[in-house]
Amino acid sequence: MLPTFSFYARALAWLDRRLLRRWYTDRVRRLILRSFPFWFASIVTGFVAVGYESCSSGLSK
């Protein structure tokens, strides 16, 4: 039976194949792919913080 990969693993593989292999060395590609979850998490955290702030400031008016 073939292993099934998560959407996240397939997205990282696509990013590696289409963008990173052309411009970067193996070491740089590996570092970028390892740090990608932290980039994504920081963007989501920023959106949550802005959304929370805009909702809480609307309630205090």
Secondary structure, 3 states (H helix, E strand, C coil): CCCCCCHHHHHHHHHHHHHHHHHCCHHHHHHHHHHHHHHHHHHHHHHHHHHHHHHHHHHCC
